[in-house]
Structures are given as structure tokens and as C-alpha cells.
Amino acid sequence: MTQAALFLDGRGRVDEAVNLFTFGEDEMRWLCWLYGYRLEYFHQVSSSYRSAHLRAVLDPDPRARLRGDWMRRPDLRPGTPSPLPWTVRRSGDTSPLWTPPGWPPGHGPLRPAPGRMPLPGPEQIQDRYHPAGVFALAGALALGAAAVAATYPLLAAGLALAALAACTAYRPLKHHRERLQQSAAHRQLPYDRAPGAGPPPLPDDLASERPHREDEL
């Protein structure tokens, strides 16, 4: 994720190849949200090399700009307000924690609950899912069935059944897309904590340490 985070440096548009050894699209969407971007496109290029093509645009929302600026130069002093919750790895803690570039070791943003990860917008879902495409597949199968009906009747019957199955898939696919759009329209923010609420208290074994901004190290 560190390589991908370095691409989200405040430029207006990001169009890069990233590796997928430790994360997938959900984590990439969360990463873009953290740095004030909207993920537009994320497509795995090669399963062998675990690489993907990333496209993201800067979110014009002032809260997103504040969040991204803070992620690049975080002020982690105890009691200092922050636009999102962050945490510190405790002694013996084995839970996953990603430390962004420029952050002190063992510090990182709190990962949202699985049901609170950022979702694609309704427009992105509309562009991604095309249930009517099954009719094109059904038409191609029907044409194939007609072409071989005289010489290969069994094959033609199989193609005709496949065309019928493709048509019956339209309604479930359409309902699936509608459910995704409804979830996206009513999605919750990744965190309950309001911007400016500040970070969680440091654990006792780290309370005496004072994490500084990168320019103060």
C-alpha cells in the first residue's frame, strides 16, 4: 500500500500501475479516501505478477482535501485534533496495522470495520454492471444454434438452452445492480468519529513518547 500511497501526492489525477501483493480493491478505495481521492478505475492487469491499473481523481470536497493533507503531514501529538482516528501498535499486538509514508513506526490510521469500507458511487456501479449485456450473449448463442441446427442438432439444442439461460439471468443481475446502488447511496462514512475529534489516547507503554510531525524529527 505504501507504493500506492506515494502516488496519491495531491496531483489532480493519478493514472499508475500498482502491485497487489498485500491489498485489493476495497483497500485501494479506502486508501484513496484517506488521501482525499476518489477511485475511478481499478483493474487487475496480470494475475501472475499481481499488478493492477489505478485511476483516481482528487476529491473537491474541502474535508477530503483536509484529510489528504493531514495524511501526508500528520500531527500525531497526543490531544491534537485529527480528521480521522489513528492508532498505535501495542506491545504484543499482532493485528494488521499499515504505517503510511512519513509516519512514525508503529503508527497508522485505524482500519474501518468491513461494513464501513468506502463503496463505489452509484454512477460507477451503473458503468460497471450492464445486465442488458446478457441479451447480446443470448443473441450470439441463438445465432450459433441456428447456424448448426441442420448438421449438429444436439449442439444446437445446447446453444439454444444456453441462450435461454442467459435471458433468465437478466432480472437477477438487474436486481443485484440496484441493491449495490442503494447501498452506495446510503453508505455510512468509514468512521463514526467526527472530523476534529482527535486521536485515541496512547497506550500506557507509549504515553511517555511524543510522536512528532515529519518535519520535527
C-alpha positions in Angstrom: 0.0 0.0 0.0 2.9 2.3 0.6 3.8 2.4 -3.1 0.2 3.3 -4.0 0.1 6.0 -1.2 3.1 7.7 -2.7 1.2 8.2 -6.0 -1.6 10.0 -4.1 0.5 13.0 -3.5 -2.0 15.8 -4.2 -1.9 15.8 -8.0 -5.2 16.3 -9.7 -5.3 12.8 -11.4 -3.4 9.6 -10.7 -3.0 7.0 -13.5 -0.5 4.4 -12.4 0.2 0.7 -12.2 0.4 -0.7 -8.6 1.2 -4.1 -7.1 -1.5 -6.1 -5.3 0.6 -8.3 -3.0 -1.0 -7.0 0.2 -4.3 -5.4 -0.8 -7.2 -5.4 -3.2 -9.8 -3.0 -4.5 -11.5 -2.4 -1.1 -8.2 -1.4 0.5 -7.4 0.8 -2.6 -10.7 2.6 -2.3 -10.1 3.2 1.4 -6.5 4.4 0.7 -7.9 6.9 -1.9 -10.4 8.1 0.6 -7.7 8.6 3.2 -5.7 10.8 0.8 -8.6 12.8 -0.5 -9.1 11.0 -3.8 -12.0 9.2 -5.5 -11.1 5.9 -7.1 -12.4 5.9 -10.6 -10.9 2.7 -12.0 -9.1 -0.3 -10.6 -8.5 -3.3 -12.8 -6.1 -6.3 -12.3 -3.7 -6.4 -15.2 -1.9 -9.6 -14.5 -2.7 -12.5 -12.1 0.8 -13.8 -12.4 2.5 -10.5 -11.3 -0.4 -9.3 -9.1 -0.4 -5.9 -10.6 -3.3 -3.5 -11.3 -4.1 -0.3 -13.1 -5.2 2.5 -10.9 -7.0 5.7 -11.8 -8.1 8.2 -9.2 -9.1 11.9 -9.2 -8.7 14.5 -6.4 -12.0 14.9 -4.4 -13.0 18.6 -4.5 -14.7 18.3 -1.0 -12.8 20.5 1.4 -13.0 17.7 4.0 -11.2 15.4 1.6 -8.5 18.0 1.0 -8.0 18.4 4.7 -7.8 14.6 5.2 -5.3 14.1 2.4 -3.1 17.0 3.7 -3.1 15.6 7.2 -2.3 12.0 5.9 0.8 13.4 4.2 2.0 15.5 7.2 0.2 14.1 10.3 0.3 15.9 13.6 0.3 12.9 16.0 0.9 14.8 19.2 -1.4 13.5 22.0 -4.6 15.5 22.3 -4.1 17.2 18.8 -7.3 17.0 16.7 -7.2 14.8 13.6 -9.6 14.3 10.7 -9.7 10.6 11.2 -8.9 8.1 14.0 -5.4 6.6 14.2 -3.8 4.1 16.4 -0.5 2.9 17.8 0.7 -0.7 17.8 0.7 -2.0 21.4 3.4 -4.4 22.7 2.5 -7.9 21.6 -0.3 -6.7 19.3 -0.4 -8.8 16.1 -3.4 -7.2 14.4 -2.7 -5.7 10.9 -1.5 -2.1 11.0 -0.3 -0.2 8.0 2.1 2.7 8.6 1.8 5.3 5.9 4.9 7.0 4.3 6.2 9.7 6.7 4.5 8.3 9.8 6.5 7.1 12.8 6.9 3.3 13.0 4.0 1.6 14.7 1.5 4.3 13.9 -1.2 4.2 11.4 -4.9 5.0 10.5 -7.5 2.8 12.1 -8.9 0.4 9.6 -12.7 0.7 9.2 -15.0 -2.2 10.0 -15.6 -4.4 6.9 -19.1 -3.0 6.5 -17.8 0.6 6.7 -15.2 0.5 3.9 -15.8 3.1 1.2 -18.0 1.9 -1.7 -18.2 2.8 -5.4 -20.6 5.6 -6.2 -23.9 4.9 -7.9 -22.6 6.2 -11.2 -19.6 3.9 -11.0 -21.8 0.9 -10.3 -24.0 1.9 -13.3 -20.9 2.0 -15.5 -19.5 -1.3 -14.2 -22.6 -3.5 -14.3 -24.5 -4.0 -17.5 -27.2 -6.6 -17.0 -28.6 -6.0 -20.5 -25.4 -7.4 -21.9 -26.8 -10.9 -21.3 -29.2 -10.3 -24.3 -26.2 -9.8 -26.6 -24.8 -13.0 -25.4 -28.1 -14.7 -25.8 -28.4 -13.4 -29.3 -25.0 -14.7 -30.2 -25.8 -18.1 -28.8 -29.1 -18.2 -30.7 -27.4 -17.4 -34.0 -24.9 -20.1 -33.3 -27.8 -22.6 -32.7 -29.5 -21.6 -35.9 -26.2 -22.0 -37.9 -25.6 -25.6 -36.7 -29.1 -26.8 -36.3 -29.1 -28.8 -39.6 -25.8 -30.6 -39.1 -25.4 -30.7 -35.3 -28.9 -30.8 -33.7 -27.7 -31.7 -30.3 -25.2 -28.9 -30.3 -27.9 -26.5 -31.5 -30.2 -27.6 -28.7 -27.4 -26.9 -26.2 -26.8 -23.5 -27.6 -30.5 -22.7 -27.5 -30.7 -23.7 -23.9 -27.7 -21.6 -23.0 -29.3 -18.6 -24.8 -32.4 -19.1 -22.7 -30.4 -19.3 -19.5 -28.6 -16.1 -20.4 -32.0 -14.3 -20.9 -33.3 -15.5 -17.5 -30.1 -14.1 -15.8 -31.1 -10.5 -16.7 -33.5 -9.9 -13.8 -31.3 -11.2 -11.0 -28.4 -9.2 -12.4 -30.5 -6.1 -12.6 -31.7 -6.5 -9.0 -28.1 -7.1 -7.9 -27.0 -3.8 -9.5 -30.0 -2.0 -7.9 -29.0 -3.3 -4.5 -25.4 -2.2 -4.9 -26.6 1.3 -6.0 -28.9 1.5 -2.9 -26.1 0.5 -0.6 -23.8 3.1 -2.2 -26.5 5.8 -1.9 -27.0 5.2 1.8 -23.4 4.2 2.7 -22.0 5.3 6.0 -18.7 7.1 6.5 -15.8 4.8 7.3 -15.7 6.2 10.9 -18.2 7.4 13.4 -15.8 9.9 14.9 -16.5 13.4 13.6 -13.6 15.3 12.0 -11.6 17.1 14.7 -12.4 14.7 17.4 -8.8 13.8 17.8 -6.9 10.5 18.0 -7.4 7.8 20.6 -5.3 8.0 23.8 -1.9 6.5 23.6 -1.4 3.2 25.4 0.4 3.3 28.8 3.6 1.9 27.5 3.8 4.6 24.9 2.3 7.5 26.8 5.7 9.0 27.6 6.6 9.0 23.9 5.7 12.0 21.8 5.3 11.4 18.1 6.2 14.4 16.1 5.5 15.6 12.6 7.9 14.5 10.0 9.5 18.0 9.8 10.2 17.9 13.5 12.1 14.6 13.5 
